[in-house]
Amino acid sequence: FDRAFAAVKKHKDTLKIVHVKYTDTIKDPIKVCKEIYTAIELPFSSEYESLLKTYIAKSNKKREEQSKSGISGKVGKIHCYSLEEYGLNADEISSDYKSYIENYC
């Protein structure tokens, strides 16, 4: 990861890379989308924003219904994952992504 991170830093003026925090995406997905579009110099139209709002509303409703009914297998939790499920642990993540975490988190 350090080699990739060094390459990104070296070419930061010519690459269009956007660092997005998951928590920001959950809190305000429209804002994050706008920031991404701005960063990569693409237009963000009111029509697209309307489509996103509609999608998010439908998705939230579906998640709420699934959460209440237990369709996901875990009442109240649609997606619930752990590092251990993927053979990882917090110390490894902290070590492997130290440079990235220090610079962007």
C-alpha positions in Angstrom: 0.0 0.0 0.0 2.8 2.4 0.8 4.1 2.2 -2.8 0.6 3.1 -4.2 0.2 5.9 -1.6 3.6 7.3 -2.6 2.6 7.2 -6.3 -0.6 9.0 -5.6 1.2 11.7 -3.6 3.8 12.1 -6.4 1.2 12.6 -9.1 -1.4 14.4 -7.0 -1.5 17.4 -9.4 -2.3 15.3 -12.4 -4.6 12.6 -10.9 -8.2 13.1 -10.1 -8.5 11.2 -6.8 -11.2 11.8 -4.3 -10.9 10.5 -0.7 -14.4 9.9 0.7 -15.1 8.9 4.3 -17.8 6.2 4.6 -19.4 8.1 7.6 -19.8 11.2 5.4 -21.4 9.2 2.7 -23.9 7.8 5.1 -24.6 11.1 6.8 -25.1 13.1 3.5 -24.7 11.1 0.3 -25.9 14.0 -1.9 -23.3 16.3 -0.6 -20.6 13.7 -1.1 -21.7 13.1 -4.7 -21.6 16.8 -5.3 -18.1 17.0 -3.9 -16.9 14.1 -6.1 -18.4 15.6 -9.2 -16.8 19.0 -8.4 -13.4 17.4 -7.7 -13.4 15.5 -11.0 -14.9 18.5 -12.9 -18.2 16.9 -14.0 -21.5 18.8 -14.0 -23.9 17.9 -11.2 -27.4 18.7 -12.5 -30.6 19.3 -10.6 -32.1 16.3 -12.6 -29.3 14.0 -11.3 -29.8 15.3 -7.8 -33.5 14.5 -8.0 -32.8 11.0 -9.2 -30.4 10.5 -6.3 -33.0 11.8 -3.8 -35.6 9.4 -5.2 -33.2 6.4 -5.1 -32.1 7.2 -1.5 -35.7 7.6 -0.3 -36.7 4.2 -1.9 -33.5 2.5 -0.5 -34.1 3.9 3.0 -37.7 2.7 2.9 -36.7 -0.8 1.8 -34.0 -1.0 4.4 -36.4 0.1 7.1 -38.9 -2.5 6.1 -36.2 -5.2 6.0 -34.9 -4.1 9.4 -38.3 -4.3 11.0 -39.2 -7.6 9.5 -35.9 -9.4 10.0 -35.6 -10.3 6.3 -31.9 -9.6 6.5 -31.6 -12.3 9.1 -30.7 -9.8 11.8 -33.6 -7.6 13.0 -32.4 -4.0 13.0 -29.2 -4.7 11.0 -29.2 -4.9 7.2 -25.4 -5.2 6.8 -23.2 -6.1 9.7 -19.7 -7.2 9.0 -16.6 -7.7 11.1 -12.9 -7.7 10.2 -12.5 -11.2 11.6 -15.0 -12.5 8.9 -12.4 -11.6 6.4 -9.4 -12.8 8.2 -8.4 -9.3 9.3 -7.9 -7.5 12.6 -7.8 -3.9 13.7 -4.0 -3.9 14.3 -3.3 -5.1 10.8 -5.5 -2.5 9.3 -3.9 0.3 11.4 -0.5 -0.9 10.4 -1.1 -1.5 6.7 -3.0 1.7 6.2 -1.0 3.9 8.6 0.1 6.4 6.0 -3.3 6.8 4.5 -5.0 7.1 7.9 -2.5 9.7 9.0 -3.1 11.8 5.9 -6.8 11.4 5.2 -8.7 10.3 8.3 
